Amino acid sequence: MTHTSWAVFEKAEPDFAATVQARFAQYPHHVLATLRKDGSPRVAGLNVDIRGGELWLGMMAGSMKAKDLQRDPRFALHTNPGEGETMPDGDVRISGRAVELVDPPELHRYAEETETPHPFHLFYADLTEVVHIGIEGDDLVVRSWAPDHGLRTQRRGNDDEPPREDPAPEDEPGGGGVPAAGD
């Protein structure tokens, strides 16, 4: 099974990855959604750390969100919306599977680098989707990246028209990239 790290995402779409990382850097606390034992959702606050080519999810020892991820690694992560209603830098969501780091020397190294108090749980993200939603002019612009289809952009106006998909990079002269669905 292939691990889709932050580094893989960043290599595939450096500009998009920089936009997403900058959005996470605006505020220290974000919202993590996990699945409880009964399958219902749980949301909790979380600090996010992007370093060494990974998106790290750290949490206190014995926390319910850590127990959720140990049982079912699927998660969704949402950036802090910040103050006001405008969100000028957009909205970011990341989905994936959390993989727990349990190697004591690696945990110790991470704790020293980040001044994280022991004990703690540390997971790295195996990315399945990264989404950024923003406003450009009169359009709501949804950019989504996934390892299987690359970057896609849809635009929605403030009318009854269906969303418009921007051409995939390989459809543009001199472009390349991941083929769009159906190609």
N, C-alpha and C positions, 0 to 999 in steps of 0.2 A: 504494500500500500504506500503510495507516494504522499509525503508530507508537503503541504502547501504553506510554507512559512511566509513571514512578512517579506523576507528577502526575495522570494520567488515573485510575489506580487510587485514589489518595488522594481525588480528587474524588468518585468513585463510592462509595467505602466509607471515609470518614474515620476512623471508630472502629477498623475492622479494620486499616487501614493503620498507625494509631498503635500498635496492639498488635504488629504485625509489625516495625515500625521499632524499637520498644523492645526487642524480643527480639534483634535484630541488634546493638543498642547495648550489650548486656550484656558482650560479649566482642569483642576486636578481630579475631580470626582465625576464619574459617569455612571450609567445604569446597566447592570448585567441582568439578563433574564436566563433562568435555568429551569429545569423541570423537577418538580417535587416527586417523591416516591409514588404518589397516586396519579402522576402525569399532569397535574395542574401547574400553571406557571408560577414562578417566584421571581420577583424583581428585587434587586438590592444594589446599594451603592458600591462603587469599586474604583480604585485607582488603576490606571493603565500605564504600562511602561513599554516603550518600543526601543529595544536595544539589541545589539548583536544579531540582527537579522530576524528577530522574533518579536511577536506581540505577546507580552507577559501579563498574566492575570494573577495577582497575589492577594491572599486573604488570610485572615487569622486562623490559627489552628482550631479545628473542630467546628468551623462555621457551617451553617446550613447550606450555603451556596457551594462550599467545597464538597460537602457530602453529596449534594445533588450532582455535581460534575463527576465525582468518583463513580456514582451509580450510572449516570447517563451523561456522556460528555458534550451533548449538543448545547449550544448557547447562542444568545444574541446579545450584542453589545450596542448601546446607543450613547452618542455623545451628549454631554450636558448641554441643554438648550441655551443656557446663559440667561442674561437679563433681557427684559422687554419681550416684544413680540416679533421683531423683525428678523432675527437670525441672519445677519448680513453675510456670514460665511457658510451658510447652509446647515444641513442636518446630515449626520453620518451614522450609518448602521453597519455593523459587521456581524456575520454569522459564521459559525464553524463548529469545530469539535475541540475541546480542551484536553490536552495531554499533560498529566501530572509529572512534574520533575521530582524524583524521589532520591536521586543520588546525593548522599550527604556532602561530599566535597563540592559538588556543583551548587547545592543549596547554600552552603557556607560562602562560596565565592560570590554568589548573587547578593546575599545578605550584606557582605562587606562592601560591595560596589554601591549598593543602594541604601545602606544604613537601615535595613529592615530588621526589626527585632525578632529573635527566635522565640518560640516555634512559629512556623507559618506554613501555609500550603502555597505552592507555586505551580502554575499551569502555563504552558505555551499554546498558542492558537494554531490549529490546522484550519486555515481559512477556506470557506466554501463560497462566500459572497461578501463583497464590499460595495456599499451603496452611498452615494452622495446626492442629496436633493438640494437644489438652490433655485434662485430666481434670476433669470436673465431677461431684461426688458419686461414683456408681458407674458413670458413663458415660464412655466414650472419645468425645470430641467432635471431629469433623473439619470444619473450616470451609475451604471452597475458593472462590476467586474466579477467574473468567476473563472476559475482555472479552465473550465471546459469551453467557454465561449469568449473569453477576453473581455474587452471594454465595449459596452453598448451605451448609447445615449438616446433617450426619448424626450421629446418636448411636448408639453401640453399647454394649449392656450386657455384663455378664460371664456371658452365658447363650447359648443356642442361637437366640435370636430374631434375625431379620434386622435390619439397620440401620434406624433410623427417620429419616426426613428431616423437619427442621423446616419448617413452612410458609414458602413464599416471601413476601417482604414484600407483594406485590400480593394475596396470598391473605388477608391480615389486614385487618380493618376500617380504612379510612383509609390503607392501605398503597399503595405504588407500587413501581416498580422494573422490573427485567428479568424478562420472563416465564420461568417454569420450562420445562424441556424438555417438549415435547408440548403446550404451551398454544397 
